Amino acid sequence: MKKFFPAIFLLLFFLSACNSAVISDEEQQSLVIGFSQSGTESKWRKRHTDSIRTELEKNNQVLYRNGYMNQERQIQDIRTFIAYKVDMIVFTPLQEDGWEPVLKEAKQAAIPVIIVDRHINVSDQSLYVTHIGPSFKAEGNRGGLYVSNHFSTVEQPEINILELAGLPDTSPTTLRTDGFQETISRDNRMEVVDTLYGDYIRMKGKEQMEKYIEAHDISTIDVLYSHNDEMTHGALEALKKTDIVPGEDIVIVTIDAQEDMIEKLRAGEVNCVVECNPNAGWFVANAIERYFASDNKEDFVREIYMFETVFSETNLDKIPTRNY
């Protein structure tokens, strides 16, 4: 019996050591990702956040921070990630400018960075690995194409368009405007007579639309081109106080494709919904996996676009459940 207990003890100790080694290897394979989201201003943004966190947390440890629509807060969150020495930083910038100093800090700390959704302006493109997101200009093109096709058989000397744009000086706003203008410019009857800025927020969209209705004859507007669904909801609320029938008296084109806006499309209150795909999670997780498996990281693909489509009265029966 005296020889039996030591043997058992040594066996258990050996197995314990083996298990510790296995756990240690698994922990080494698990990356620590710092993820900074710009805010939670819409159902789209919440879905975007959930998609990224869900996919990253499958194989990694994720440190998540919400910037609450404040760039300085996001910058401080990124500095926290740097201090924590994460393996990679993923962030969705609130605006384009102002990121270079903190990204230089990340580069000095040898922490790679991925930009998701909106673009950034930096003089040194090596400060980030890649950008993953929609083609905002293509979204504008698609909205413009719907308007062009809608009025192609309509004999009307002038087509007045009111643009409800998003947050000024951000890539979605700039590129959605450029793409829309590029397409409608082929028809010289079409003109964007005014541009309002609703910052991608429902209440701001409503306020801007109400002020416009008070100061202008809304009946002269043929098309409302809105840069996101939340602002469109606000604009629709403002239009309820007028005699204008949305979807009939005024053609409404909106971007995002939230479930509640698809319901407006089915009800005929809006005419066209351009999808902005929030499901970036798989693309982000896949890019991270490929980056760390790559032997030549300097030549990693610089732009990853996500697939998107358009919904209108022509394909109502083919619209999948949005889940946001």
C-alpha positions as CSV (number, residue, x, y, z in Angstrom):
1,M,0.0,0.0,0.0
2,K,2.9,2.3,0.7
3,K,4.1,2.0,-2.9
4,F,0.5,2.3,-4.4
5,F,-0.3,5.8,-3.2
6,P,2.9,7.5,-4.5
7,A,2.3,5.8,-7.9
8,I,-1.2,7.2,-8.1
9,F,0.0,10.6,-6.9
10,L,2.7,10.7,-9.6
11,L,0.1,9.7,-12.3
12,L,-2.3,12.4,-11.3
13,F,0.4,15.0,-11.2
14,F,1.5,13.9,-14.7
15,L,-2.0,14.1,-16.1
16,S,-2.5,17.5,-14.4
17,A,0.6,18.8,-16.0
18,C,-0.5,17.5,-19.4
19,N,-3.9,19.3,-19.1
20,S,-2.2,22.5,-18.0
21,A,0.0,22.3,-21.1
22,V,-3.0,21.8,-23.4
23,I,-5.0,24.7,-21.9
24,S,-1.9,26.9,-22.2
25,D,-1.6,26.1,-25.9
26,E,-5.3,26.9,-26.5
27,E,-5.0,30.2,-24.6
28,Q,-2.0,31.1,-26.8
29,Q,-4.1,30.4,-29.9
30,S,-6.9,32.7,-28.7
31,L,-6.4,36.3,-29.8
32,V,-7.4,39.3,-27.7
33,I,-9.3,41.8,-30.0
34,G,-10.2,45.3,-29.0
35,F,-13.4,46.4,-30.7
36,S,-14.6,50.0,-30.5
37,Q,-18.0,50.8,-32.0
38,S,-19.0,54.4,-32.8
39,G,-22.4,54.3,-31.2
40,T,-25.9,52.8,-31.0
41,E,-27.9,55.4,-32.9
42,S,-30.0,52.9,-34.8
43,K,-31.2,49.3,-35.1
44,W,-28.8,49.0,-38.0
45,R,-25.9,49.9,-35.7
46,K,-27.0,47.5,-33.0
47,R,-27.1,44.7,-35.5
48,H,-23.7,45.7,-36.8
49,T,-22.3,45.5,-33.3
50,D,-23.9,42.2,-32.5
51,S,-22.7,40.6,-35.8
52,I,-19.1,41.6,-35.1
53,R,-19.0,40.6,-31.5
54,T,-20.8,37.3,-32.1
55,E,-18.3,36.2,-34.8
56,L,-15.2,37.4,-33.0
57,E,-16.1,35.8,-29.6
58,K,-16.3,32.4,-31.3
59,N,-12.5,32.1,-31.3
60,N,-11.2,35.1,-29.5
61,Q,-11.3,37.2,-26.4
62,V,-13.1,40.5,-27.2
63,L,-12.7,43.8,-25.3
64,Y,-15.7,45.8,-26.4
65,R,-16.2,49.6,-26.0
66,N,-19.1,51.8,-27.2
67,G,-18.1,55.4,-28.3
68,Y,-21.7,56.7,-27.9
69,M,-21.2,59.0,-30.9
70,N,-18.2,60.7,-29.4
71,Q,-14.8,60.6,-31.2
72,E,-12.7,61.6,-28.2
73,R,-14.3,58.7,-26.2
74,Q,-13.4,56.3,-29.0
75,I,-9.8,57.6,-29.1
76,Q,-9.5,57.0,-25.4
77,D,-10.9,53.5,-25.8
78,I,-8.3,52.7,-28.5
79,R,-5.6,53.9,-26.2
80,T,-7.0,51.6,-23.5
81,F,-6.6,48.7,-26.0
82,I,-3.0,49.7,-26.7
83,A,-2.2,49.8,-23.0
84,Y,-3.8,46.4,-22.6
85,K,-1.5,45.1,-25.5
86,V,-4.3,43.5,-27.5
87,D,-3.4,41.5,-30.5
88,M,-5.5,43.6,-32.9
89,I,-7.8,46.6,-32.8
90,V,-11.1,46.7,-34.8
91,F,-13.0,50.0,-34.8
92,T,-15.8,51.8,-36.7
93,P,-14.9,55.5,-36.9
94,L,-17.5,58.1,-36.2
95,Q,-15.9,60.5,-38.7
96,E,-13.1,60.5,-41.2
97,D,-10.5,62.8,-39.7
98,G,-8.6,62.9,-36.4
99,W,-7.4,59.3,-36.1
100,E,-3.8,59.6,-37.2
101,P,-2.1,60.3,-33.8
102,V,-3.8,57.3,-32.0
103,L,-3.2,55.0,-34.9
104,K,0.5,55.9,-34.9
105,E,0.5,54.9,-31.2
106,A,-1.0,51.6,-32.2
107,K,1.6,51.1,-34.9
108,Q,4.5,51.9,-32.5
109,A,3.0,49.2,-30.2
110,A,3.0,46.8,-33.2
111,I,-0.8,46.3,-32.9
112,P,-2.5,45.9,-36.3
113,V,-5.8,47.8,-36.9
114,I,-8.8,47.0,-39.0
115,I,-11.3,49.8,-40.0
116,V,-15.0,48.7,-40.3
117,D,-17.9,50.6,-41.9
118,R,-16.9,54.2,-42.4
119,H,-13.6,55.2,-43.9
120,I,-10.8,57.4,-42.4
121,N,-8.4,60.0,-43.7
122,V,-4.8,59.4,-42.9
123,S,-1.6,60.4,-44.7
124,D,0.0,57.0,-43.9
125,Q,-2.0,54.2,-45.3
126,S,0.1,51.6,-43.4
127,L,-1.6,52.7,-40.1
128,Y,-4.3,50.2,-40.8
129,V,-4.4,46.7,-42.4
130,T,-7.7,46.9,-44.3
131,H,-11.1,48.5,-44.5
132,I,-14.2,46.3,-44.4
133,G,-17.6,47.7,-45.2
134,P,-20.2,48.5,-47.8
135,S,-19.6,50.5,-51.0
136,F,-21.4,53.7,-50.0
137,K,-21.0,55.1,-53.5
138,A,-22.6,52.0,-55.0
139,E,-25.5,52.5,-52.6
140,G,-26.0,56.0,-53.9
141,N,-25.8,54.7,-57.4
142,R,-28.6,52.2,-56.7
143,G,-30.8,54.9,-55.2
144,G,-30.3,57.1,-58.2
145,L,-30.9,54.3,-60.6
146,Y,-34.3,53.6,-59.0
147,V,-35.3,57.3,-59.4
148,S,-34.1,57.4,-63.0
149,N,-36.0,54.3,-63.9
150,H,-39.1,55.4,-62.1
151,F,-39.3,58.7,-64.0
152,S,-38.0,57.3,-67.4
153,T,-41.6,57.0,-68.8
154,V,-43.0,60.1,-67.0
155,E,-43.3,63.3,-69.1
156,Q,-42.3,65.9,-66.6
157,P,-40.1,68.9,-67.4
158,E,-38.5,69.1,-63.9
159,I,-37.9,66.5,-61.2
160,N,-37.1,68.2,-57.8
161,I,-35.2,66.1,-55.3
162,L,-34.8,66.8,-51.6
163,E,-31.8,65.0,-50.0
164,L,-31.8,64.1,-46.3
165,A,-28.1,63.4,-45.8
166,G,-26.4,61.9,-42.8
167,L,-23.6,63.1,-40.6
168,P,-21.5,65.8,-42.4
169,D,-17.9,65.0,-43.3
170,T,-18.3,61.2,-43.1
171,S,-17.6,58.8,-45.9
172,P,-21.2,57.4,-46.1
173,T,-22.6,60.9,-46.5
174,T,-20.1,62.0,-49.0
175,L,-20.1,58.9,-51.1
176,R,-23.9,58.3,-51.0
177,T,-24.3,61.9,-52.3
178,D,-21.7,61.4,-55.0
179,G,-23.1,58.1,-56.2
180,F,-26.7,59.4,-56.3
181,Q,-25.6,62.6,-58.2
182,E,-23.5,60.5,-60.6
183,T,-26.5,58.5,-61.7
184,I,-29.3,61.1,-61.8
185,S,-27.0,63.5,-63.8
186,R,-27.8,61.4,-66.9
187,D,-31.3,62.9,-66.8
188,N,-31.1,66.8,-67.0
189,R,-34.6,67.1,-65.6
190,M,-33.4,65.9,-62.2
191,E,-32.0,68.3,-59.6
192,V,-31.3,68.1,-55.9
193,V,-32.8,71.4,-54.9
194,D,-31.9,71.2,-51.2
195,T,-29.8,69.0,-48.8
196,L,-30.7,68.7,-45.2
197,Y,-28.4,67.0,-42.6
198,G,-30.1,64.7,-40.0
199,D,-26.9,63.0,-38.6
200,Y,-28.4,59.6,-39.2
201,I,-30.7,60.2,-36.2
202,R,-34.5,59.8,-36.3
203,M,-35.4,62.9,-34.2
204,K,-32.9,65.1,-36.2
205,G,-34.4,63.9,-39.4
206,K,-37.8,64.8,-38.2
207,E,-36.7,68.2,-37.0
208,Q,-35.0,69.0,-40.3
209,M,-38.0,67.9,-42.3
210,E,-40.4,69.9,-40.1
211,K,-38.3,73.0,-40.5
212,Y,-38.2,72.5,-44.3
213,I,-41.9,72.0,-44.6
214,E,-42.5,75.3,-42.6
215,A,-40.2,77.3,-44.9
216,H,-40.9,75.7,-48.3
217,D,-43.7,74.3,-50.4
218,I,-43.2,70.6,-50.0
219,S,-45.7,69.8,-52.8
220,T,-43.0,70.9,-55.3
221,I,-40.7,68.1,-54.2
222,D,-41.0,65.0,-56.3
223,V,-38.4,62.8,-54.5
224,L,-37.1,62.4,-51.0
225,Y,-33.7,60.7,-51.0
226,S,-32.8,59.8,-47.4
227,H,-29.4,58.4,-46.4
228,N,-30.7,56.1,-43.7
229,D,-33.9,54.5,-42.4
230,E,-33.9,56.2,-39.0
231,M,-34.0,59.7,-40.7
232,T,-36.6,58.4,-43.1
233,H,-38.9,57.4,-40.2
234,G,-38.5,61.0,-38.8
235,A,-39.3,62.5,-42.2
236,L,-42.4,60.3,-42.5
237,E,-43.6,61.5,-39.1
238,A,-43.1,65.1,-40.3
239,L,-45.0,64.5,-43.5
240,K,-48.1,63.2,-41.5
241,K,-48.8,66.9,-40.7
242,T,-49.2,67.7,-44.4
243,D,-51.5,66.6,-47.2
244,I,-48.6,64.8,-49.0
245,V,-49.1,61.1,-49.3
246,P,-45.7,59.4,-49.0
247,G,-45.0,56.9,-51.7
248,E,-47.6,58.5,-54.0
249,D,-47.2,62.3,-54.0
250,I,-43.5,62.0,-53.2
251,V,-41.2,59.2,-54.2
252,I,-39.2,58.1,-51.2
253,V,-35.8,56.3,-51.5
254,T,-34.1,55.2,-48.3
255,I,-30.9,53.3,-47.3
256,D,-30.3,50.6,-44.7
257,A,-33.2,48.1,-45.0
258,Q,-34.2,47.7,-41.4
259,E,-37.2,45.4,-40.8
260,D,-39.5,48.3,-39.9
261,M,-38.6,50.1,-43.1
262,I,-39.4,47.0,-45.2
263,E,-42.8,47.1,-43.6
264,K,-43.2,50.7,-44.8
265,L,-42.2,49.5,-48.3
266,R,-44.8,46.7,-48.2
267,A,-47.4,49.3,-47.1
268,G,-46.5,51.6,-50.1
269,E,-45.2,54.4,-47.9
270,V,-41.7,54.2,-49.4
271,N,-40.8,53.2,-52.9
272,C,-37.3,51.9,-52.7
273,V,-35.0,50.6,-49.9
274,V,-31.3,50.3,-50.7
275,E,-29.7,47.7,-48.5
276,C,-26.7,48.6,-46.3
277,N,-25.5,45.3,-45.0
278,P,-24.8,45.4,-41.2
279,N,-23.7,41.8,-41.0
280,A,-19.9,42.5,-41.0
281,G,-19.0,39.9,-38.4
282,W,-18.0,37.1,-40.7
283,F,-16.0,39.4,-43.0
284,V,-14.1,40.8,-39.9
285,A,-13.4,37.4,-38.4
286,N,-12.3,36.0,-41.7
287,A,-10.0,38.9,-42.4
288,I,-8.4,38.5,-38.9
289,E,-7.9,34.8,-39.4
290,R,-6.3,35.3,-42.8
291,Y,-4.1,38.2,-41.6
292,F,-2.5,36.2,-38.8
293,A,-2.1,33.2,-41.0
294,S,-0.4,35.2,-43.7
295,D,3.4,35.2,-44.3
296,N,3.3,38.5,-46.2
297,K,1.2,40.8,-44.1
298,E,2.3,44.0,-46.0
299,D,0.4,42.9,-49.1
300,F,-2.8,42.1,-47.3
301,V,-5.9,43.2,-49.3
302,R,-6.6,46.9,-48.6
303,E,-10.4,46.9,-49.2
304,I,-13.1,44.3,-48.5
305,Y,-16.6,45.2,-49.8
306,M,-19.7,43.4,-48.5
307,F,-22.5,42.3,-50.8
308,E,-25.8,44.3,-50.9
309,T,-28.9,44.6,-52.9
310,V,-32.1,46.8,-53.5
311,F,-35.7,46.2,-52.5
312,S,-38.7,47.7,-54.2
313,E,-42.2,46.8,-55.3
314,T,-40.7,44.5,-57.9
315,N,-39.2,42.0,-55.4
316,L,-41.3,42.2,-52.2
317,D,-41.8,38.5,-52.1
318,K,-38.1,37.8,-52.1
319,I,-37.0,40.0,-49.2
320,P,-35.5,37.8,-46.4
321,T,-36.1,38.5,-42.7
322,R,-33.9,41.3,-41.7
323,N,-33.4,40.5,-38.0
324,Y,-32.8,44.2,-37.3
